[in-house]
Amino acid sequence: MKKWQQRIGNWFTEHLDMPADVVLELPRITTIGHFHAYIENHRGLILFSDNELRLRLNTGFLLITGESFVLKVMLPEEILLEGKMKEFKFIES
Amino acid sequence: MKKHTQDIYFTGYVTVLIKGDRPELFFNQLVQEKVLVWDIIKKDYQTCEAKIRKQDISKLRMKRRRTGYKVQFRSKHGFPFLFTSILRKKPLLLGIFISILSIFLLSNTVWKIDIKGVSPELEHQIETQLDEYGVRLGAFKLTLGAPVDIQQRLLQDIPELLWIGVQEKGTTYALEGVPKTIVKEKEQPGPRHLVAKKKGVIVDMFVSEGAPQVGIHDYVEPGDVLVSGLIGKEPPAATEEEETEKPEDTRKQVAATGNVIARTWYNVSVSVPLNETYTVLSGNQETKYAAQFGDNFRVPFWGFGDSGYQDAQEQTSTRYLRFLRWKLPLGVTKTTEYERVSKQVKRTKEEAKAQAVKLAKQDLQLQIGKESDIISQKILHETVENGKVKLILYFQVNEDIATSQPLSQGD
């Protein structure tokens, strides 16, 4: 079922030009320089510390490392991270 | 994103410390409850600092109960907390209260009394009178009478004043007076005669300037020249012809001045009822004070109950409190009730007659002025009809009948 949904979603994005994050429920990550990261469509916070943020995604995890992290805003599916970012890493589960 | 935290100052927010194992996970749960969390910082391995809105505190407490986390409230921000903290600071509150009170008191204080249009002596007199009424610098305005009352009292107490306007402009009383007589204008009258204004027999003359044309015991008609304004040698011809031959008139023109007292006559008819009912103020009065709210609502606070007067005349005046330049819908209403008593008088015919004579004399004296004397009186006719005594009186009066007439009038 899920596979099937994803296939239709893929078709939509390819042929109708619809944004991938909406159709496929994928995270959208917006960064401004290295000090702001805005993550939408995540599935929950797993770990947060001064130099690490770990988020659950639909298809695995997102790991952000850096320094002096602050969560400026936290909403059910959105997070605004502030600090000095060094690495964005997607970890497939 | 800033949107969420923009008006937060007005609703208030708190900084909380979450302690426990992996404290950031607690926010996951909070967020599910639609709790807005921001500025999350990880202090150390077991501590997280975050900010939440004031109205979310109860949700936070509820959530915490089912977990092992510990919540510490660090600092409070925003207007509601500021407000309660101000409320807790008694000296500050007291200060605010005192300052409002003093503004209020000062707004209701007389700061300036401005007197215009009168001479310095009269100004001083007015000031003294005002001081007597309590209108002085620094006086509390609520205890003073309305400007109209002050005006009336001033006019009554200072006879030199013809009119005075009393205006209350905020904390200033502006008075504008008009003195009654301007003596200077009288000083230099033009050349004139003194002529009689009514018929009479001259009894006394005092002429300080001009040529007397009549003597004592002379009978004069209105318009007769009493004292001429032309002095000097008069040619033997009659005055009428004299004036037609102008070149011969070498007489000096002066302003005739003097008093010519003549005996004049008056017929006065007067009637006095035998039975009369009239109302007078007994002099008893009762004053009540009430707090005035708005235009119509009053709460009495001084002087309760009925005055007990059967008939009364009521006088009400309202003074409103002021704050800076605004008139507040709060004030004090002073109501004074004067007792009115109706009096019945029954007179015998003799009493009525005496009363009628007295009345007639009073009336006449008013008519002819204070300087004139009533010499004698006589009852010419008396009737009693419809319960009234009707008299016709004859008076003899000594009065000044001289009135001035400018010389140029004849030309």
Interface residues (C-beta under 8 A of the other chain):
Chain A: Y38 G44 L45 I46 L47 F48 S49 D50 F69 V70 L71 K72 V73 M74 L75 P76 E78 L80
Chain B: M1 H4 T5 R22 E24 L25 F27 N28 V31 Q32 K34 L36 V37 W38 D39 I40 I41 K42 Y45 C48 A50
